[in-house]
Amino acid sequence: MKQTILVVEDDKMIRELIRIYLTKAGYEVVEAADGEAAKQVFITKQPCLIILDLMLPKLSGEEFCQWVQTQECNEVSTIMLSAKSRTEDRINGLKMGADDYLVKPFEPEELLAHIEAVLRRTGQFCQKITYDGLCIKPRKGEVILFDREIKLTRHEFNLLYYFMENPNTVISRENLMNQLHPHDEKLILDRTIDAHIKKLRKKIEVNPAAPKRIVTVRGMGYKFVTE
């Protein structure tokens, strides 16, 4: 799975340059032009790493960094970008929670090297799949819905993980049975699968006005919808 990087930068040209370069390097890149917009992107996309300009409109980079530290799902690395080059500025940035500090102007290759170095140290904690605010962390056994953790049973977790690994794909009940009981699918019936999915829906589809995440495909099975 691709690692997601959030670029928070008010300069459109710099933001575009970073996006193009990191996309070519194999990352999924999401963007925000100010600190307030970055909050919503963070909650929705749950990035692995943030590239954060400090001088932002609406909400400064320092304030955004402090806000991230308060979030339920805050296992995210941060590289601060700034024209401030004094030693004192670098120290303050690191004390705020940044993993690295890069002074502008910089070369894209230099930024990529810093990203790779940070992710080598923290990437093992960033194994997750995220769709529209729903984030699953298979190694940690956690599920985050927007800004809060939700508790799932083992069967519900396994079903959701399988759905999110296979988005927009019709999955038969037989395949879902095999995910729950791979060695003896006779232990579980169609109606039991339906019951697990009904309970799972109640936990991940809390907004009645929002589109359904898991839809029933009559005569075929179920599909986790992201489009």
Buried (B, 14 or more C-beta within 10 A) or exposed (E): EEBBBBBBBBBEEBBEBBBEBBEEEEBBBBBBBBBBBBBEBBBBBBBBBBBBBBBBEBBBBBBBBEBBEEBEBEBBBBBBBBEBEEEEBBEBBBEBBBBBBBBBEEEBEEBBEBBEEBBEEBBEBBBBBBBBBBBBBBEEEBBBBBBEEBEBEEBBBBBBBBBBEEBEEEBEBEBBBBBBEEEEBEEBEEEBBBEBBEBBBEBBBEEEEEEEBBEEEEEEBBBBBEE
